[in-house]
Amino acid sequence: MKKLAVLGLTAALAGISSAALAAPKPFEAIEYRQGIFKAVKWNFGPMGDMMKGKSEFNAEEFKSRADNLAALSKMPLEGFVAGTYSSKTAALPAIEDDWETFAKGMENFQTASAALAETAKSGDKGEIGPAFMQVAKTCKGCHDQFKD
């Protein structure tokens, strides 16, 4: 009987911990998505500098950063949790009001980032340019509508 009670208590605690993990606190969601976007900037900024001629184009570095960006593009959406649009974030409440458009924009960012990573394999700056600009357009589109 004691083993059954311990097993029941363990199962109950596991259920409570899982529920707690499934619902992040608002500040955790904000920190999560902001961290990802800092990593996006960390990779996208140097690629932009290479494309603008502010730094020397390095095909291997560009490819690596494009691969990172493609991976990162899949991550931020889960951090946009209802009720996490306050003075501590530049994300606008319009995200909640028009979730479908916002989610579609994030999907476009993922698609464009994957295409950029694929194009970057060529190492040809001329070929990469349009794919890079497509990613930039997806960023601008969301920023214009959903970021303060």
DSSP file (Angstrom, degrees, kcal/mol; ACC not computed):
  #  RESIDUE AA STRUCTURE BP1 BP2  ACC     N-H-->O    O-->H-N    N-H-->O    O-->H-N    TCO  KAPPA ALPHA  PHI   PSI    X-CA   Y-CA   Z-CA
    1    1 A M     >        0   0    0      0, 0.0     4,-2.1     0, 0.0     5,-0.1   0.000 360.0 360.0 360.0 -38.7    0.0    0.0    0.0
    2    2 A K  H  >  +     0   0    0      1,-0.2     4,-2.5     2,-0.2     5,-0.2   0.899 360.0  51.4 -63.3 -41.0    2.9    2.4    0.8
    3    3 A K  H  > S+     0   0    0      1,-0.2     4,-2.6     2,-0.2    -1,-0.2   0.900 109.0  50.9 -62.9 -40.0    4.4    1.8   -2.6
    4    4 A L  H  > S+     0   0    0      2,-0.2     4,-2.4     1,-0.2    -1,-0.2   0.884 110.1  49.5 -64.9 -39.4    1.1    2.6   -4.3
    5    5 A A  H  X S+     0   0    0     -4,-2.1     4,-2.5     2,-0.2    -2,-0.2   0.915 112.2  47.7 -65.7 -43.1    0.8    5.8   -2.3
    6    6 A V  H  X S+     0   0    0     -4,-2.5     4,-2.6     2,-0.2    -2,-0.2   0.915 112.5  49.5 -63.9 -42.8    4.4    6.9   -3.2
    7    7 A L  H  X S+     0   0    0     -4,-2.6     4,-2.3     2,-0.2    -2,-0.2   0.909 112.1  48.2 -62.6 -43.0    3.7    6.0   -6.9
    8    8 A G  H  X S+     0   0    0     -4,-2.4     4,-2.3     2,-0.2    -2,-0.2   0.908 112.5  48.2 -63.7 -43.2    0.5    8.1   -6.8
    9    9 A L  H  X S+     0   0    0     -4,-2.5     4,-2.6     2,-0.2     5,-0.2   0.907 111.2  50.8 -64.4 -42.6    2.2   11.0   -5.1
   10   10 A T  H  X S+     0   0    0     -4,-2.6     4,-2.4     1,-0.2    -2,-0.2   0.918 111.1  48.4 -60.7 -44.8    5.0   10.9   -7.7
   11   11 A A  H  X S+     0   0    0     -4,-2.3     4,-2.1     2,-0.2    -1,-0.2   0.902 111.7  49.7 -63.7 -41.1    2.6   10.8  -10.6
   12   12 A A  H  X S+     0   0    0     -4,-2.3     4,-2.1     2,-0.2    -2,-0.2   0.921 111.9  47.4 -64.1 -44.1    0.7   13.8   -9.1
   13   13 A L  H  X S+     0   0    0     -4,-2.6     4,-2.7     1,-0.2    -2,-0.2   0.888 110.4  52.7 -64.9 -39.0    3.8   15.8   -8.6
   14   14 A A  H  X S+     0   0    0     -4,-2.4     4,-2.3     1,-0.2    -1,-0.2   0.902 109.3  49.8 -62.9 -40.1    5.0   15.0  -12.1
   15   15 A G  H  X S+     0   0    0     -4,-2.1     4,-2.1     2,-0.2    -2,-0.2   0.902 111.3  48.4 -64.3 -41.5    1.6   16.2  -13.5
   16   16 A I  H  X S+     0   0    0     -4,-2.1     4,-2.2     2,-0.2    -2,-0.2   0.920 112.2  48.6 -65.4 -43.8    1.9   19.5  -11.5
   17   17 A S  H  X S+     0   0    0     -4,-2.7     4,-2.1     1,-0.2    -2,-0.2   0.890 110.5  51.3 -64.9 -38.3    5.5   20.1  -12.7
   18   18 A S  H  X S+     0   0    0     -4,-2.3     4,-1.9     1,-0.2    -1,-0.2   0.910 110.0  49.3 -64.4 -40.6    4.5   19.4  -16.3
   19   19 A A  H  X S+     0   0    0     -4,-2.1     4,-1.0     1,-0.2    -1,-0.2   0.893 110.4  51.0 -64.9 -38.6    1.6   21.9  -16.0
   20   20 A A  H  < S+     0   0    0     -4,-2.2     3,-0.3     1,-0.2    -1,-0.2   0.884 111.4  47.6 -66.2 -37.8    3.9   24.5  -14.5
   21   21 A L  H  < S+     0   0    0     -4,-2.1    -1,-0.2     1,-0.2    -2,-0.2   0.827 106.0  58.8 -71.7 -31.1    6.4   24.0  -17.4
   22   22 A A  H  < S+     0   0    0     -4,-1.9    -1,-0.2     1,-0.2    -2,-0.2   0.756 104.2  53.0 -71.9 -24.1    3.7   24.2  -20.0
   23   23 A A  S  < S-     0   0    0     -4,-1.0    -1,-0.2    -3,-0.3    -4,-0.0  -0.813  79.8-159.9-116.3  91.2    2.6   27.7  -18.9
   24   24 A P        -     0   0    0      0, 0.0    -3,-0.1     0, 0.0    -2,-0.0  -0.296  26.6-104.4 -67.8 153.5    5.6   30.1  -18.8
   25   25 A K    >>  -     0   0    0      1,-0.1     4,-1.9     4,-0.0     3,-0.8  -0.464  35.5-110.2 -70.0 149.4    5.4   33.2  -16.8
   26   26 A P  H 3> S+     0   0    0      0, 0.0     4,-2.2     0, 0.0     5,-0.2   0.885 118.2  52.3 -52.1 -43.7    5.0   36.3  -19.0
   27   27 A F  H 3> S+     0   0    0      1,-0.2     4,-2.6     2,-0.2     5,-0.2   0.839 107.0  54.4 -65.0 -30.0    8.5   37.6  -18.3
   28   28 A E  H <> S+     0   0    0     -3,-0.8     4,-2.5     2,-0.2    -1,-0.2   0.910 108.3  48.0 -68.4 -41.3   10.0   34.3  -19.3
   29   29 A A  H  X S+     0   0    0     -4,-1.9     4,-2.4     2,-0.2     5,-0.2   0.911 113.4  48.4 -63.3 -42.1    8.2   34.4  -22.7
   30   30 A I  H  X S+     0   0    0     -4,-2.2     4,-2.5    -5,-0.2     5,-0.2   0.943 113.4  46.1 -64.0 -48.0    9.4   37.9  -23.3
   31   31 A E  H  X S+     0   0    0     -4,-2.6     4,-2.3     1,-0.2    -2,-0.2   0.889 111.6  53.9 -61.8 -39.3   13.0   37.1  -22.4
   32   32 A Y  H  X S+     0   0    0     -4,-2.5     4,-2.0     2,-0.2    -2,-0.2   0.965 113.3  39.3 -60.1 -55.2   12.8   33.9  -24.5
   33   33 A R  H  X S+     0   0    0     -4,-2.4     4,-2.4    46,-0.2    -1,-0.2   0.879 115.3  52.7 -68.2 -35.5   11.7   35.7  -27.7
   34   34 A Q  H  X S+     0   0    0     -4,-2.5     4,-1.8    -5,-0.2    -1,-0.2   0.892 108.3  51.9 -65.4 -37.5   14.0   38.7  -27.1
   35   35 A G  H  X S+     0   0    0     -4,-2.3     4,-1.8    -5,-0.2    -2,-0.2   0.908 110.1  48.3 -62.7 -42.2   16.9   36.4  -26.7
   36   36 A I  H  X S+     0   0    0     -4,-2.0     4,-2.4     1,-0.2    -2,-0.2   0.928 110.7  50.5 -64.9 -43.7   16.2   34.7  -30.0
   37   37 A F  H  X S+     0   0    0     -4,-2.4     4,-2.4     1,-0.2    -1,-0.2   0.811 106.9  54.9 -67.7 -27.6   15.8   38.0  -31.8
   38   38 A K  H  X S+     0   0    0     -4,-1.8     4,-2.3     2,-0.2    -1,-0.2   0.898 109.6  47.5 -66.7 -39.3   19.1   39.1  -30.3
   39   39 A A  H  X S+     0   0    0     -4,-1.8     4,-1.5     2,-0.2    -2,-0.2   0.869 109.6  53.3 -68.3 -35.9   20.7   36.0  -31.9
   40   40 A V  H  X S+     0   0    0     -4,-2.4     4,-3.5     2,-0.2     3,-0.4   0.954 111.5  45.4 -60.2 -49.3   18.9   36.8  -35.1
   41   41 A K  H  X S+     0   0    0     -4,-2.4     4,-2.5     1,-0.2    -2,-0.2   0.891 107.0  59.5 -61.0 -40.0   20.4   40.2  -35.1
   42   42 A W  H  < S+     0   0    0     -4,-2.3    -1,-0.2     1,-0.2    -2,-0.2   0.854 118.4  30.4 -56.8 -36.7   23.8   38.8  -34.2
   43   43 A N  H  X S+     0   0    0     -4,-1.5     4,-1.1    -3,-0.4    -2,-0.2   0.856 121.2  48.4 -91.1 -40.6   23.7   36.7  -37.4
   44   44 A F  H  X S+     0   0    0     -4,-3.5     4,-2.5    -5,-0.2    -3,-0.2   0.868 103.7  61.1 -72.4 -37.1   21.7   38.9  -39.8
   45   45 A G  H  X S+     0   0    0     -4,-2.5     4,-2.4    -5,-0.3    -1,-0.2   0.942 105.8  44.3 -57.0 -53.6   23.6   42.1  -39.1
   46   46 A P  H  > S+     0   0    0      0, 0.0     4,-2.0     0, 0.0    -1,-0.2   0.845 112.0  54.0 -62.8 -32.1   27.0   40.8  -40.3
   47   47 A M  H  X S+     0   0    0     -4,-1.1     4,-2.4     2,-0.2    -2,-0.2   0.924 108.8  49.5 -65.1 -41.8   25.3   39.3  -43.4
   48   48 A G  H  X S+     0   0    0     -4,-2.5     4,-2.4     1,-0.2     6,-0.3   0.910 108.5  52.7 -61.2 -42.7   23.8   42.7  -44.1
   49   49 A D  H  X>S+     0   0    0     -4,-2.4     5,-2.0     1,-0.2     6,-1.4   0.898 110.2  48.5 -60.3 -40.0   27.2   44.3  -43.7
   50   50 A M  H ><5S+     0   0    0     -4,-2.0     3,-0.6     4,-0.2    -2,-0.2   0.909 112.1  48.3 -65.8 -41.2   28.7   41.9  -46.2
   51   51 A M  H 3<5S+     0   0    0     -4,-2.4    -2,-0.2     1,-0.2    -1,-0.2   0.851 113.6  46.9 -68.9 -33.5   25.9   42.5  -48.7
   52   52 A K  H 3<5S-     0   0    0     -4,-2.4    -1,-0.2    -5,-0.2    -2,-0.2   0.533 114.3-115.4 -84.2  -6.8   26.2   46.3  -48.4
   53   53 A G  T <<5S+     0   0    0     -4,-0.7    -3,-0.2    -3,-0.6    -4,-0.1   0.605  81.5 124.4  81.6  11.2   30.0   46.1  -48.8
   54   54 A K  S   <S+     0   0    0     -5,-2.0     2,-0.3    -6,-0.3    -4,-0.2   0.736  82.9  20.0 -74.7 -22.2   30.7   47.4  -45.2
   55   55 A S  S    S-     0   0    0     -6,-1.4    -2,-0.3    -9,-0.1    -1,-0.1  -0.958 103.2 -83.3-139.5 160.3   32.7   44.3  -44.6
   56   56 A E        -     0   0    0     -2,-0.3     2,-0.4     1,-0.1    -6,-0.1  -0.378  47.8-111.1 -65.7 136.5   34.4   41.8  -47.0
   57   57 A F        -     0   0    0     -7,-0.2     2,-0.5    -2,-0.1    -1,-0.1  -0.560  34.9-174.7 -70.6 123.7   32.1   39.1  -48.3
   58   58 A N     >  -     0   0    0     -2,-0.4     4,-3.0     1,-0.1     5,-0.2  -0.944  11.5-161.2-122.9 105.5   33.1   35.8  -46.8
   59   59 A A  H  > S+     0   0    0     -2,-0.5     4,-2.5     1,-0.2     5,-0.2   0.858  89.3  48.9 -58.4 -40.6   31.1   33.0  -48.4
   60   60 A E  H  > S+     0   0    0      2,-0.2     4,-2.3     1,-0.2    -1,-0.2   0.926 114.0  44.8 -67.9 -44.4   31.8   30.5  -45.6
   61   61 A E  H  > S+     0   0    0      2,-0.2     4,-2.6     1,-0.2     5,-0.2   0.919 113.6  51.2 -65.0 -41.8   30.9   32.9  -42.8
   62   62 A F  H  X S+     0   0    0     -4,-3.0     4,-2.7     1,-0.2    -2,-0.2   0.935 110.2  49.1 -60.4 -45.9   27.8   34.0  -44.7
   63   63 A K  H  X S+     0   0    0     -4,-2.5     4,-2.4    -5,-0.2    -1,-0.2   0.914 111.3  49.8 -59.5 -44.1   26.7   30.4  -45.1
   64   64 A S  H  X S+     0   0    0     -4,-2.3     4,-2.2     1,-0.2    -1,-0.2   0.925 113.1  45.7 -61.6 -45.3   27.2   29.6  -41.5
   65   65 A R  H  X S+     0   0    0     -4,-2.6     4,-2.6     2,-0.2    -1,-0.2   0.872 111.5  52.4 -67.6 -36.4   25.2   32.7  -40.4
   66   66 A A  H  X S+     0   0    0     -4,-2.7     4,-2.3    -5,-0.2    51,-0.3   0.892 109.1  50.1 -66.5 -38.9   22.4   31.9  -42.9
   67   67 A D  H  X S+     0   0    0     -4,-2.4     4,-1.9     2,-0.2    -2,-0.2   0.917 111.2  49.2 -63.0 -43.0   22.2   28.4  -41.5
   68   68 A N  H  X S+     0   0    0     -4,-2.2     4,-2.8     1,-0.2    -2,-0.2   0.928 110.5  50.7 -60.5 -45.2   22.0   29.8  -38.0
   69   69 A L  H  X S+     0   0    0     -4,-2.6     4,-2.4     1,-0.2    -2,-0.2   0.907 107.3  53.2 -61.0 -43.1   19.3   32.2  -39.1
   70   70 A A  H  < S+     0   0    0     -4,-2.3     4,-0.5    43,-0.3    -1,-0.2   0.906 112.6  44.9 -60.1 -41.3   17.2   29.4  -40.6
   71   71 A A  H >< S+     0   0    0     -4,-1.9     3,-1.1     1,-0.2    -2,-0.2   0.926 113.9  48.9 -67.5 -44.5   17.4   27.5  -37.4
   72   72 A L  H >< S+     0   0    0     -4,-2.8     3,-2.1     1,-0.2    -2,-0.2   0.831  98.1  69.1 -64.7 -32.8   16.5   30.5  -35.3
   73   73 A S  T 3< S+     0   0    0     -4,-2.4     4,-0.3     1,-0.3    -1,-0.2   0.731  95.1  56.4 -61.6 -21.2   13.6   31.5  -37.5
   74   74 A K  T <  S+     0   0    0     -3,-1.1    -1,-0.3    -4,-0.5    -2,-0.2   0.547 102.2  59.7 -84.0  -8.2   11.7   28.4  -36.2
   75   75 A M  S X  S+     0   0    0     -3,-2.1     3,-0.7    -4,-0.2     4,-0.3   0.839  83.5  64.0 -98.3 -35.3   12.0   29.4  -32.6
   76   76 A P  G >  S+     0   0    0      0, 0.0     3,-2.3     0, 0.0     4,-0.4   0.798  82.9  75.5 -70.7 -27.9   10.4   32.8  -31.7
   77   77 A L  G >  S+     0   0    0      1,-0.3     3,-1.8    -4,-0.3    -2,-0.1   0.851  90.6  57.3 -54.7 -39.3    6.7   32.1  -32.4
   78   78 A E  G <  S+     0   0    0     -3,-0.7    -1,-0.3     1,-0.3   -45,-0.1   0.689  98.8  62.7 -67.3 -15.4    6.2   30.0  -29.3
   79   79 A G  G <  S+     0   0    0     -3,-2.3     2,-1.4    -4,-0.3    -1,-0.3   0.515  78.0  90.9 -85.6  -5.0    7.4   33.0  -27.2
   80   80 A F    <   +     0   0    0     -3,-1.8     2,-0.4    -4,-0.4    -1,-0.1  -0.677  61.6 170.2 -92.2  84.4    4.5   35.2  -28.3
   81   81 A V    >   -     0   0    0     -2,-1.4     3,-1.4   -55,-0.1    15,-0.1  -0.760  41.7 -95.3-100.0 138.7    2.2   34.2  -25.5
   82   82 A A  T 3  S+     0   0    0     -2,-0.4    -1,-0.1     1,-0.3    -2,-0.0  -0.196 110.2  25.6 -51.1 138.1   -1.1   36.1  -24.9
   83   83 A G  T 3  S+     0   0    0     10,-0.1    -1,-0.3     2,-0.1    -3,-0.0   0.595  89.5 107.6  83.9  11.9   -0.8   38.8  -22.3
   84   84 A T    <   +     0   0    0     -3,-1.4     2,-0.6     1,-0.1     7,-0.2  -0.036  45.8 100.6-111.5  31.4    3.0   39.4  -22.8
   85   85 A Y        +     0   0    0      5,-0.1     2,-0.2    -5,-0.1    -1,-0.1  -0.798  51.1 127.5-118.2  87.5    2.7   42.7  -24.6
   86   86 A S  S >  S-     0   0    0     -2,-0.6     3,-1.5     6,-0.1     5,-0.1  -0.486  78.1 -72.2-125.8-167.3    3.5   45.3  -22.0
   87   87 A S  T 3  S+     0   0    0      1,-0.3    -2,-0.0    -2,-0.2     0, 0.0   0.631 122.8  68.6 -68.0 -11.9    5.8   48.3  -21.5
   88   88 A K  T 3  S+     0   0    0      3,-0.0     2,-0.3     2,-0.0    -1,-0.3   0.365 102.2  47.5 -88.6   5.9    8.7   45.8  -21.1
   89   89 A T    <   -     0   0    0     -3,-1.5   -59,-0.0     2,-0.1    -4,-0.0  -0.987  67.5-139.9-146.1 152.1    8.5   44.8  -24.8
   90   90 A A  S    S+     0   0    0     -2,-0.3    58,-3.5     2,-0.1     2,-0.3   0.500  72.1 112.5 -88.1  -5.6    8.3   46.4  -28.2
   91   91 A A  B     -A  147   0A   0     56,-0.2    56,-0.2    -7,-0.2    -2,-0.1  -0.533  66.1-134.5 -69.7 130.1    5.9   43.7  -29.3
   92   92 A L    >   -     0   0    0     54,-2.5     3,-2.1    -2,-0.3     4,-0.3  -0.547  15.0-120.4 -89.3 150.0    2.5   45.3  -29.8
   93   93 A P  T >> S+     0   0    0      0, 0.0     4,-1.6     0, 0.0     3,-1.0   0.677 103.7  85.4 -58.6 -16.1   -0.9   44.0  -28.6
   94   94 A A  H 3> S+     0   0    0      1,-0.3     4,-2.1     2,-0.2     8,-0.2   0.746  75.6  70.3 -57.6 -22.3   -1.8   43.9  -32.4
   95   95 A I  H <4 S+     0   0    0     -3,-2.1    -1,-0.3     1,-0.2     7,-0.2   0.939 102.7  41.1 -60.2 -46.3   -0.2   40.5  -32.4
   96   96 A E  H X4 S+     0   0    0     -3,-1.0     3,-0.8    -4,-0.3    -2,-0.2   0.883 113.7  54.0 -67.7 -38.1   -3.1   39.1  -30.3
   97   97 A D  H 3< S+     0   0    0     -4,-1.6    -2,-0.2     1,-0.3    -1,-0.2   0.809 125.1  22.9 -67.7 -30.4   -5.6   41.1  -32.3
   98   98 A D  T 3X S+     0   0    0     -4,-2.1     4,-2.2    -5,-0.2     3,-0.3  -0.401  72.6 154.3-134.8  56.9   -4.4   39.7  -35.7
   99   99 A W  H <> S+     0   0    0     -3,-0.8     4,-3.4     1,-0.2     5,-0.3   0.860  71.1  58.2 -55.8 -41.1   -2.7   36.4  -34.8
  100  100 A E  H  > S+     0   0    0      1,-0.2     4,-2.2     2,-0.2    -1,-0.2   0.924 109.1  43.9 -59.0 -45.9   -3.3   34.9  -38.2
  101  101 A T  H  > S+     0   0    0     -3,-0.3     4,-2.2     2,-0.2    -1,-0.2   0.917 115.7  48.7 -65.1 -43.1   -1.4   37.7  -40.0
  102  102 A F  H  X S+     0   0    0     -4,-2.2     4,-2.2    -7,-0.2    -2,-0.2   0.943 112.2  47.4 -62.2 -48.2    1.4   37.6  -37.4
  103  103 A A  H  X S+     0   0    0     -4,-3.4     4,-2.1     1,-0.2    -1,-0.2   0.875 111.1  52.3 -62.5 -37.4    1.8   33.9  -37.6
  104  104 A K  H  X S+     0   0    0     -4,-2.2     4,-2.4    -5,-0.3    -1,-0.2   0.894 107.9  52.1 -65.1 -39.7    1.8   34.0  -41.4
  105  105 A G  H  X S+     0   0    0     -4,-2.2     4,-2.0     2,-0.2    -2,-0.2   0.900 109.6  48.6 -62.2 -40.7    4.5   36.7  -41.3
  106  106 A M  H  X S+     0   0    0     -4,-2.2     4,-2.1     2,-0.2    -1,-0.2   0.876 110.2  51.8 -67.1 -36.4    6.6   34.4  -39.0
  107  107 A E  H  X S+     0   0    0     -4,-2.1     4,-2.6     2,-0.2    -2,-0.2   0.901 108.5  51.1 -64.9 -40.2    6.0   31.5  -41.4
  108  108 A N  H  X S+     0   0    0     -4,-2.4     4,-2.8     1,-0.2     5,-0.2   0.888 108.0  52.9 -62.8 -38.9    7.2   33.8  -44.3
  109  109 A F  H  X S+     0   0    0     -4,-2.0     4,-2.4     2,-0.2    -2,-0.2   0.911 110.2  47.9 -61.6 -43.4   10.3   34.6  -42.2
  110  110 A Q  H  X S+     0   0    0     -4,-2.1     4,-2.3   -37,-0.2    -2,-0.2   0.932 113.6  46.7 -62.7 -46.4   11.0   30.8  -41.8
  111  111 A T  H  X S+     0   0    0     -4,-2.6     4,-2.2     1,-0.2    -2,-0.2   0.929 114.6  46.0 -62.8 -46.6   10.5   30.1  -45.5
  112  112 A A  H  X S+     0   0    0     -4,-2.8     4,-2.3     1,-0.2    23,-0.2   0.882 112.3  51.4 -65.7 -38.2   12.7   33.0  -46.6
  113  113 A S  H  X S+     0   0    0     -4,-2.4     4,-2.4    -5,-0.2   -43,-0.3   0.896 110.1  49.0 -66.0 -40.3   15.4   32.1  -44.1
  114  114 A A  H  X S+     0   0    0     -4,-2.3     4,-2.1     2,-0.2    -2,-0.2   0.905 111.6  49.7 -64.5 -41.0   15.5   28.5  -45.3
  115  115 A A  H  X S+     0   0    0     -4,-2.2     4,-2.7     2,-0.2    -2,-0.2   0.891 110.1  51.1 -65.1 -38.9   15.7   29.7  -48.9
  116  116 A L  H  X S+     0   0    0     -4,-2.3     4,-2.8     2,-0.2    -2,-0.2   0.927 109.0  50.4 -63.4 -44.4   18.6   32.1  -47.9
  117  117 A A  H  X S+     0   0    0     -4,-2.4     4,-0.6   -51,-0.3    -1,-0.2   0.901 112.8  47.2 -60.4 -40.2   20.5   29.2  -46.2
  118  118 A E  H >< S+     0   0    0     -4,-2.1     3,-0.9     1,-0.2     4,-0.3   0.929 114.1  46.0 -67.0 -45.1   20.0   27.1  -49.3
  119  119 A T  H >< S+     0   0    0     -4,-2.7     3,-1.9     1,-0.2     4,-0.4   0.850 102.8  65.2 -66.5 -34.8   21.1   29.9  -51.7
  120  120 A A  H >< S+     0   0    0     -4,-2.8     3,-1.0     1,-0.3    -1,-0.2   0.735  85.3  73.6 -62.5 -21.5   24.1   30.7  -49.5
  121  121 A K  T << S+     0   0    0     -3,-0.9    -1,-0.3    -4,-0.6    -2,-0.2   0.786  87.5  63.5 -61.5 -26.0   25.5   27.3  -50.3
  122  122 A S  T <  S-     0   0    0     -3,-1.9    -1,-0.2    -4,-0.3    -2,-0.2   0.817  92.6-146.3 -68.7 -30.0   26.4   28.6  -53.8
  123  123 A G    <   +     0   0    0     -3,-1.0     2,-0.8    -4,-0.4   -64,-0.1   0.504  54.5 133.2  75.1   2.8   28.8   31.2  -52.3
  124  124 A D    >>  -     0   0    0     -5,-0.4     4,-2.3     1,-0.2     3,-0.5  -0.790  45.7-160.2 -93.3 109.0   27.7   33.5  -55.1
  125  125 A K  H 3> S+     0   0    0     -2,-0.8     4,-2.1     1,-0.2    -1,-0.2   0.862  91.4  54.8 -57.1 -39.4   27.0   37.0  -53.7
  126  126 A G  H 34 S+     0   0    0      1,-0.2    -1,-0.2     2,-0.2    -2,-0.0   0.864 111.9  43.4 -63.3 -36.9   25.0   38.0  -56.7
  127  127 A E  H <> S+     0   0    0     -3,-0.5     4,-0.7     1,-0.2    -1,-0.2   0.833 114.0  51.5 -75.1 -34.5   22.8   35.0  -56.3
  128  128 A I  H  X S+     0   0    0     -4,-2.3     4,-2.6     1,-0.2     3,-0.3   0.829  92.4  77.0 -73.1 -33.9   22.5   35.4  -52.5
  129  129 A G  H  X S+     0   0    0     -4,-2.1     4,-2.5     1,-0.2     5,-0.2   0.874  94.4  45.1 -48.8 -53.6   21.5   39.1  -52.7
  130  130 A P  H  > S+     0   0    0      0, 0.0     4,-1.7     0, 0.0    -1,-0.2   0.882 114.0  50.2 -62.5 -36.5   17.8   38.6  -53.7
  131  131 A A  H  X S+     0   0    0     -4,-0.7     4,-1.6    -3,-0.3   -15,-0.2   0.892 110.6  50.2 -67.2 -38.5   17.3   35.8  -51.1
  132  132 A F  H  X S+     0   0    0     -4,-2.6     4,-2.2     1,-0.2    -1,-0.2   0.921 109.5  50.9 -63.4 -44.1   18.8   38.1  -48.4
  133  133 A M  H  X S+     0   0    0     -4,-2.5     4,-2.3     1,-0.2    -1,-0.2   0.834 104.8  57.6 -64.5 -32.3   16.5   40.9  -49.4
  134  134 A Q  H  X S+     0   0    0     -4,-1.7     4,-1.7     2,-0.2    -1,-0.2   0.907 107.3  47.3 -65.3 -40.7   13.5   38.6  -49.2
  135  135 A V  H  X S+     0   0    0     -4,-1.6     4,-2.1   -23,-0.2    -2,-0.2   0.938 110.4  52.7 -63.3 -45.7   14.4   37.8  -45.5
  136  136 A A  H  X S+     0   0    0     -4,-2.2     4,-2.6     1,-0.2    -2,-0.2   0.886 106.9  53.1 -58.0 -39.7   14.8   41.5  -44.9
  137  137 A K  H  X S+     0   0    0     -4,-2.3     4,-2.5     1,-0.2    -1,-0.2   0.882 106.8  51.6 -64.2 -38.2   11.4   42.2  -46.3
  138  138 A T  H  X S+     0   0    0     -4,-1.7     4,-1.6     2,-0.2    -1,-0.2   0.900 111.2  48.2 -66.4 -37.8    9.8   39.6  -44.0
  139  139 A C  H  X S+     0   0    0     -4,-2.1     4,-2.7     2,-0.2    -2,-0.2   0.959 112.9  47.1 -63.6 -50.4   11.4   41.3  -41.0
  140  140 A K  H  X S+     0   0    0     -4,-2.6     4,-3.0     1,-0.2     5,-0.2   0.887 107.4  57.7 -60.1 -40.5   10.3   44.7  -42.1
  141  141 A G  H  X S+     0   0    0     -4,-2.5     4,-1.2     1,-0.2    -1,-0.2   0.910 112.2  39.7 -58.3 -44.4    6.8   43.5  -42.7
  142  142 A C  H  X S+     0   0    0     -4,-1.6     4,-3.5     2,-0.2     5,-0.4   0.918 115.0  52.3 -71.4 -43.4    6.4   42.3  -39.1
  143  143 A H  H  X S+     0   0    0     -4,-2.7     4,-1.5     1,-0.2    -2,-0.2   0.912 108.0  52.3 -60.0 -42.7    8.2   45.2  -37.6
  144  144 A D  H  < S+     0   0    0     -4,-3.0    -1,-0.2    -5,-0.2    -2,-0.2   0.867 123.4  27.4 -60.9 -37.4    6.0   47.7  -39.4
  145  145 A Q  H  < S+     0   0    0     -4,-1.2    -2,-0.2    -5,-0.2    -1,-0.2   0.794 133.2  25.2 -95.9 -32.4    2.8   46.1  -38.2
  146  146 A F  H  < S+     0   0    0     -4,-3.5   -54,-2.5    -5,-0.2     2,-0.4   0.340 102.3  74.8-125.2   6.0    3.6   44.4  -34.9
  147  147 A K  B  <   A   91   0A   0     -4,-1.5   -56,-0.2    -5,-0.4   -57,-0.1  -0.978 360.0 360.0-128.5 137.1    6.6   46.2  -33.3
  148  148 A D              0   0    0    -58,-3.5   -57,-0.1    -2,-0.4    -1,-0.1   0.446 360.0 360.0 -79.5 360.0    6.7   49.5  -31.5
